[in-house]
Amino acid sequence: MEARRILKGELARKDIDYKKFSKLLLDLGIDESPGAITNKLSRGSLSFAFFLQCMKVIGRPNIQIALD
């Protein structure tokens, strides 16, 4: 759930909608439709590898995660 929260926050901060995000992922070779991205984020079912790929395509190579 923390990864989902961070990713959604970063997308909002950079003003990237799911359609644009889907295109950015495709440039990295990841074929995810905007609907599939919506589903992953609403369910919170994204892998850590996918999370890292997402951070890369939106220009956030470094992040801090609080493990409380």
DSSP file (Angstrom, degrees, kcal/mol; ACC not computed):
  #  RESIDUE AA STRUCTURE BP1 BP2  ACC     N-H-->O    O-->H-N    N-H-->O    O-->H-N    TCO  KAPPA ALPHA  PHI   PSI    X-CA   Y-CA   Z-CA
    1    1 A M     >        0   0    0      0, 0.0     4,-2.3     0, 0.0     5,-0.2   0.000 360.0 360.0 360.0 -32.1    0.0    0.0    0.0
    2    2 A E  H  >  +     0   0    0      2,-0.2     4,-2.5     1,-0.2     5,-0.2   0.915 360.0  50.6 -65.1 -41.7    2.9    2.3    0.7
    3    3 A A  H  > S+     0   0    0      1,-0.2     4,-2.8     2,-0.2     5,-0.2   0.915 110.5  50.2 -61.3 -42.7    4.2    1.8   -2.9
    4    4 A R  H  > S+     0   0    0      2,-0.2     4,-2.6     1,-0.2     5,-0.2   0.918 110.7  48.9 -60.7 -44.7    0.8    2.6   -4.3
    5    5 A R  H  X S+     0   0    0     -4,-2.3     4,-2.1     2,-0.2    -2,-0.2   0.917 113.6  46.2 -62.5 -44.9    0.5    5.8   -2.2
    6    6 A I  H  X S+     0   0    0     -4,-2.5     4,-2.6     2,-0.2    -2,-0.2   0.935 113.8  48.0 -64.2 -47.1    4.0    7.0   -3.3
    7    7 A L  H  X S+     0   0    0     -4,-2.8     4,-2.5     1,-0.2     5,-0.2   0.930 112.4  47.8 -62.4 -46.5    3.3    6.2   -7.0
    8    8 A K  H  X S+     0   0    0     -4,-2.6     4,-2.1    -5,-0.2    -1,-0.2   0.899 112.7  50.3 -61.9 -39.4    0.0    8.0   -7.0
    9    9 A G  H  X S+     0   0    0     -4,-2.1     4,-2.7    -5,-0.2    -2,-0.2   0.908 110.7  48.2 -64.2 -42.6    1.5   11.0   -5.3
   10   10 A E  H  X S+     0   0    0     -4,-2.6     4,-2.1     2,-0.2    -2,-0.2   0.898 110.7  51.0 -66.5 -40.3    4.3   11.2   -7.7
   11   11 A L  H  <>S+     0   0    0     -4,-2.5     5,-2.8     2,-0.2     4,-0.3   0.914 113.3  45.7 -62.5 -41.9    2.0   11.0  -10.7
   12   12 A A  H ><5S+     0   0    0     -4,-2.1     3,-1.1     3,-0.2    -2,-0.2   0.917 111.0  52.5 -66.4 -43.3   -0.2   13.7   -9.3
   13   13 A R  H 3<5S+     0   0    0     -4,-2.7    -1,-0.2     1,-0.3    -2,-0.2   0.866 114.8  41.4 -61.2 -37.2    2.9   15.9   -8.4
   14   14 A K  T 3<5S-     0   0    0     -4,-2.1    -1,-0.3    -5,-0.2    -2,-0.2   0.390 110.7-122.9 -91.9   3.3    4.2   15.6  -12.0
   15   15 A D  T < 5 +     0   0    0     -3,-1.1     2,-0.6    -4,-0.3    -3,-0.2   0.914  56.6 154.5  55.4  48.3    0.7   16.0  -13.5
   16   16 A I      < -     0   0    0     -5,-2.8    -1,-0.2    -6,-0.1    -2,-0.1  -0.933  29.3-155.3-109.2 117.9    0.9   12.7  -15.3
   17   17 A D     >  -     0   0    0     -2,-0.6     4,-2.6     1,-0.1     5,-0.2  -0.382  33.5-101.2 -84.2 171.7   -2.5   11.0  -16.1
   18   18 A Y  H  > S+     0   0    0      1,-0.2     4,-2.2     2,-0.2     5,-0.1   0.804 120.7  55.7 -66.8 -29.3   -2.7    7.2  -16.6
   19   19 A K  H  > S+     0   0    0      2,-0.2     4,-1.6     1,-0.2    -1,-0.2   0.948 112.6  41.2 -67.1 -47.8   -2.9    7.6  -20.4
   20   20 A K  H  > S+     0   0    0      1,-0.2     4,-2.2     2,-0.2    -2,-0.2   0.894 114.0  53.9 -65.3 -39.3    0.4    9.5  -20.5
   21   21 A F  H  X S+     0   0    0     -4,-2.6     4,-2.4     1,-0.2    -1,-0.2   0.889 104.8  54.5 -62.0 -40.0    1.9    7.2  -17.9
   22   22 A S  H  X S+     0   0    0     -4,-2.2     4,-2.0     1,-0.2    10,-0.4   0.895 108.6  48.8 -60.0 -41.2    1.0    4.2  -20.1
   23   23 A K  H  X S+     0   0    0     -4,-1.6     4,-1.6     2,-0.2    -2,-0.2   0.885 109.6  51.8 -67.3 -39.3    2.9    5.8  -23.0
   24   24 A L  H  X S+     0   0    0     -4,-2.2     4,-0.7     1,-0.2    -2,-0.2   0.908 110.2  48.9 -63.3 -41.6    5.9    6.5  -20.8
   25   25 A L  H ><>S+     0   0    0     -4,-2.4     5,-2.5     1,-0.2     3,-1.1   0.891 106.0  57.2 -64.5 -38.8    6.0    2.8  -19.7
   26   26 A L  H ><5S+     0   0    0     -4,-2.0     3,-1.4     1,-0.3    -1,-0.2   0.856  98.8  60.1 -61.4 -35.1    5.7    1.7  -23.3
   27   27 A D  H 3<5S+     0   0    0     -4,-1.6    -1,-0.3     1,-0.3    -2,-0.2   0.775 105.9  48.7 -61.5 -25.9    8.9    3.6  -24.0
   28   28 A L  T <<5S-     0   0    0     -3,-1.1    -1,-0.3    -4,-0.7    -2,-0.2   0.438 128.2-101.4 -91.3  -2.5   10.6    1.4  -21.4
   29   29 A G  T < 5S+     0   0    0     -3,-1.4     2,-0.7    -4,-0.3    -3,-0.2   0.610  82.7 129.1  93.0  13.8    9.1   -1.7  -23.1
   30   30 A I      < -     0   0    0     -5,-2.5     2,-1.1    -6,-0.1    -1,-0.3  -0.907  45.3-156.1-107.2 114.2    6.3   -2.2  -20.5
   31   31 A D        +     0   0    0     -2,-0.7     2,-0.4    -3,-0.1    -8,-0.1  -0.736  32.0 149.0 -95.8  92.9    2.9   -2.6  -22.2
   32   32 A E        -     0   0    0     -2,-1.1    -6,-0.2   -10,-0.4    -7,-0.1  -0.992  37.9-137.7-125.5 125.0    0.3   -1.6  -19.7
   33   33 A S     >  -     0   0    0     -2,-0.4     4,-2.2     1,-0.1     5,-0.2  -0.381  28.0-110.3 -74.2 158.6   -3.0    0.0  -20.7
   34   34 A P  H  > S+     0   0    0      0, 0.0     4,-2.4     0, 0.0     5,-0.1   0.879 121.2  53.3 -56.0 -36.8   -4.3    2.9  -18.7
   35   35 A G  H  > S+     0   0    0      2,-0.2     4,-2.4     1,-0.2     5,-0.1   0.895 107.1  50.0 -65.4 -40.2   -7.1    0.6  -17.4
   36   36 A A  H  > S+     0   0    0      2,-0.2     4,-2.5     1,-0.2    -1,-0.2   0.882 111.0  49.8 -66.1 -37.5   -4.6   -2.0  -16.2
   37   37 A I  H  X S+     0   0    0     -4,-2.2     4,-2.6     2,-0.2     5,-0.2   0.927 109.6  51.2 -65.7 -44.5   -2.7    0.8  -14.4
   38   38 A T  H  X S+     0   0    0     -4,-2.4     4,-2.4     1,-0.2    -2,-0.2   0.928 111.9  47.5 -56.2 -46.8   -5.9    2.0  -12.8
   39   39 A N  H  X S+     0   0    0     -4,-2.4     4,-2.4     2,-0.2     6,-0.3   0.919 111.0  50.4 -63.0 -45.1   -6.7   -1.5  -11.6
   40   40 A K  H  X>S+     0   0    0     -4,-2.5     4,-1.7     1,-0.2     5,-1.5   0.924 114.8  43.6 -59.4 -44.6   -3.2   -2.2  -10.3
   41   41 A L  H  <5S+     0   0    0     -4,-2.6    -1,-0.2     2,-0.2    -2,-0.2   0.851 113.2  50.0 -73.4 -33.3   -3.2    1.1   -8.3
   42   42 A S  H  <5S+     0   0    0     -4,-2.4    -1,-0.2    -5,-0.2    -2,-0.2   0.875 119.0  38.5 -72.3 -34.8   -6.8    0.7   -7.0
   43   43 A R  H  <5S-     0   0    0     -4,-2.4    -2,-0.2    -5,-0.2    -1,-0.2   0.713 102.5-132.3 -83.3 -21.8   -6.1   -2.9   -5.8
   44   44 A G  T  <5 +     0   0    0     -4,-1.7     2,-0.7    -5,-0.3    -3,-0.2   0.758  60.8 138.9  75.2  23.7   -2.6   -2.0   -4.6
   45   45 A S      < +     0   0    0     -5,-1.5     2,-0.4    -6,-0.3    -1,-0.1  -0.431  20.9 129.0-104.1  59.5   -1.3   -5.1   -6.5
   46   46 A L        -     0   0    0     -2,-0.7   -43,-0.1    -6,-0.1   -42,-0.1  -0.911  54.0-124.2-114.0 142.9    1.9   -3.9   -8.0
   47   47 A S     >  -     0   0    0     -2,-0.4     4,-2.3     1,-0.1     5,-0.1  -0.349  22.5-116.8 -76.5 160.9    5.2   -5.6   -7.7
   48   48 A F  H  > S+     0   0    0      2,-0.2     4,-2.5     1,-0.2     5,-0.2   0.876 117.5  55.4 -64.9 -36.5    8.3   -3.9   -6.3
   49   49 A A  H  > S+     0   0    0      2,-0.2     4,-2.2     1,-0.2    -1,-0.2   0.924 108.6  47.2 -61.1 -44.6   10.0   -4.3   -9.7
   50   50 A F  H  > S+     0   0    0      1,-0.2     4,-2.5     2,-0.2    -2,-0.2   0.903 110.0  53.8 -63.4 -41.1    7.0   -2.6  -11.4
   51   51 A F  H  X S+     0   0    0     -4,-2.3     4,-2.3     1,-0.2    -2,-0.2   0.922 109.1  48.0 -58.4 -45.8    7.2    0.2   -8.8
   52   52 A L  H  X S+     0   0    0     -4,-2.5     4,-2.0     1,-0.2    -1,-0.2   0.895 110.7  51.1 -64.3 -40.0   10.9    0.8   -9.5
   53   53 A Q  H  X S+     0   0    0     -4,-2.2     4,-2.2     1,-0.2    -1,-0.2   0.903 109.6  51.3 -62.3 -40.6   10.2    0.8  -13.3
   54   54 A C  H  X S+     0   0    0     -4,-2.5     4,-1.6     1,-0.2    -2,-0.2   0.919 108.1  50.8 -62.3 -44.6    7.5    3.4  -12.7
   55   55 A M  H  <>S+     0   0    0     -4,-2.3     5,-3.4     1,-0.2     4,-0.3   0.883 109.7  52.4 -61.5 -37.7    9.8    5.6  -10.7
   56   56 A K  H ><5S+     0   0    0     -4,-2.0     3,-1.2     1,-0.2    -2,-0.2   0.935 108.9  47.6 -63.9 -46.8   12.3    5.4  -13.5
   57   57 A V  H 3<5S+     0   0    0     -4,-2.2    -1,-0.2     1,-0.3    -2,-0.2   0.760 111.7  50.0 -71.8 -22.9    9.9    6.5  -16.2
   58   58 A I  T 3<5S-     0   0    0     -4,-1.6    -1,-0.3    -5,-0.2    -2,-0.2   0.403 121.0-105.6 -95.1   5.3    8.5    9.4  -14.2
   59   59 A G  T < 5S+     0   0    0     -3,-1.2    -3,-0.2    -4,-0.3     3,-0.1   0.798  82.6 122.8  83.4  29.1   12.0   10.7  -13.4
   60   60 A R      < +     0   0    0     -5,-3.4    -1,-0.1    -6,-0.2    -3,-0.1  -0.666  19.5 159.0-120.5  75.1   12.3    9.7   -9.8
   61   61 A P        +     0   0    0      0, 0.0     2,-0.4     0, 0.0    -1,-0.1   0.697  68.3  50.3 -71.4 -17.2   15.4    7.5   -9.6
   62   62 A N        +     0   0    0     -3,-0.1     2,-0.3    -7,-0.1     0, 0.0  -0.982  65.9 161.8-125.6 129.0   15.8    8.1   -5.9
   63   63 A I        -     0   0    0     -2,-0.4     2,-0.5     2,-0.0    -3,-0.0  -0.964  28.5-137.3-138.8 157.5   13.1    7.7   -3.3
   64   64 A Q        -     0   0    0     -2,-0.3     2,-0.5     2,-0.0    -2,-0.0  -0.965  16.0-166.3-115.4 133.6   12.8    7.4    0.5
   65   65 A I        -     0   0    0     -2,-0.5     2,-0.6     2,-0.0   -62,-0.0  -0.978  13.6-142.4-122.0 121.9   10.4    4.9    2.0
   66   66 A A        -     0   0    0     -2,-0.5     2,-0.9     1,-0.1    -2,-0.0  -0.725   8.4-161.2 -83.1 122.0    9.6    5.1    5.7
   67   67 A L              0   0    0     -2,-0.6    -1,-0.1     1,-0.2    -2,-0.0  -0.682 360.0 360.0-104.1  77.9    9.3    1.6    7.1
   68   68 A D              0   0    0     -2,-0.9    -1,-0.2     0, 0.0    -2,-0.0   0.455 360.0 360.0 -77.0 360.0    7.4    2.4   10.3
